[in-house]
């Protein structure tokens, strides 16, 4: 039949996807599975009733903002609000420094489109956020891994010649690691010395459980100019502060970069939903995000502690890890050098628990010693049961590897 | 100062943008300008009160659908509704054939990512939608123009070897031309004979003012399979049927293509706003789109007629055009072979009217004889005044060219 004609091949990068993704897709079908793999927030933290009211008012009081095509850059009122919210002593931000994006994810896609030529070089904190690797895959980048925590790390050598550097200083996905103040200063200095753009991806910047937030690299790079002109491209999102379903994020950068991102956004989705932007603005303006934050922090702190206590009970001797001081994840590295965590994932699924293996956070897929465990989605009892299942799965996987 | 360090160059494709875009950006600042350049709908057609109620109920009754990360492919209820809405005798669509996109624009971006390798060949109806050209620019495609209306056009020769063919059969943007039934059959047959994917971009498919809608190429390519497996990739949008501010579109295609588009969407914006998807579903389900359509058609028919009457009064002898039987645009070609419509745009702005010159719809920017005029945004008086200004601007531009 006509339908059997050979069609043109799909774009080459599609053939390079990790089969772990397929494994995840099938995991959704396993009954009783405890999912500690994703990076999902706890739905009970969302103020649905307030948001329902805001949504109705957004449409009825601002039909122009909510129902029309909006400006490519985002609604001016929301850009102004973000500029004011992130300004600080020495850091003066204006509307020209802000682009509203369709979730934080779109900012990563747009950054790939404007800062990266085909095959270009990215200096990336390693291991790196899977979503960023996905976003840039169609442009076939080359990666130079940055291990900020290692003795002798040289930020200038790391950044030199890269089209941009990519970091998640607050509770990195996947490792949960907090980049210290001195390292932040050094990265900013290296960006200024080498001229390389420094992407500061900050979805977890409000999720500090144990101490006061460190200054952003965006803030550290402020020179008191009337409009920020520095090397940092800062990315934020509403997904962790309020709710992910609005798909609202923002990029803050020098106007030159914002203009280029706008050109790329025009050919990506034209503009972000005006309804969602208006709700985001009104929620910030009403103090809704500040109102819910203490509950979010208390809940996630409790769950982090529950996970780490269960790990101390059941995974000691099997894994090494550090207790993260914020974010959504614990990163654990297997003591058994023969344990392949891609294999462990399949064993874990057979035992009714899902975690994320380290291979997906490595552009070359070679790191197979570690796992990422999420603690925000499940209550303490489920976290404990998940860890018990993971311990059994680890012993089974090690026994097979031996 | 440190900020004067040379930064890495931005990606190369950004240097290739047309300066007409800059001209448009500055046009917004001209007081009293009559904007006949864009493709904007009339805001009074939007049922704001109904949509306000739907928005509030969407959040309060379906917080999971609206506030959480949704499935990459879109909400199952909306995918099912779209599948049912576009199924026809011989064309059986299921959820597996449908991807929800962030506006119709995102579908074009995703198609570039999955069907086009760097520098790949696109067979495109010519002149072509500017937004599609923008979406694909980062991948540096090669274009083979298709002039479907020309004597001797050979669809098989046109499609052979292309990674995909791009068409807007219903009231093409920019020409307003309707592709006839026989040409639709031939394009589908050529797609089946050559194996090339056939993209049917259909934002104006509901905007028929003078006759009954022709069958979609998607429908013509149905073979009665239980799940559509044919060569057409059909793109639809809520922007013209309801309102653009929700940024809801859909792609309908063989499951193999949908799966690839989903992979690309994961790295583009993760998922489309659940709130906007839920509102789109509920608006379709409540018959809201059908309820407002008669008013929209009556309003736009009147405006098309007003524009064409004013053109007959003031532009005869200066331009040739055909009265479109639907859509949002009239395409007019200058009789003066010396008239450059990029120059005419600047003269038009000086006379207080804005139209779109043909160069932006040509991947190589060479077509400078025609203009696109929108008739949906302005009332008849403004349309007539805009045409009077355009006539004066044309005479002025021709005088300068002579």
Interface residues (C-beta under 8 A of the other chain):
Chain A: X1 X2 X3 X5 X6 X7 X8 X10 X11 X12 X14 X17 X40 X43 X46 X48 X49 X51 X52 X53 X55 X56 X57 X58 X59 X60 X63 X64 X65 X66 X67 X68 X69 X70 X102 X103 X105 X106 X108 X109 X113 X114 X115 X116 X117 X118 X120 X131 X134 X135 X136 X137 X138 X139 X162 X163 X164 X192 X193 X194 X195 X196 X197 X223 X225 X229 X230 X231 X239 X243 X244 X245 X246 X247 X260 X263 X264 X266 X267 X268 X269 X270 X271 X272 X273 X274 X275 X276 X279
Chain B: X1 X2 X3 X5 X6 X7 X8 X10 X11 X12 X14 X17 X40 X43 X46 X48 X49 X51 X52 X53 X55 X56 X57 X58 X59 X60 X63 X64 X65 X66 X67 X68 X69 X70 X102 X103 X105 X106 X108 X109 X113 X114 X115 X116 X117 X118 X120 X131 X134 X135 X136 X137 X138 X139 X162 X163 X164 X192 X193 X194 X195 X196 X197 X223 X225 X229 X230 X231 X239 X243 X244 X245 X246 X247 X260 X263 X264 X266 X267 X268 X269 X270 X271 X272 X273 X274 X275 X276 X279
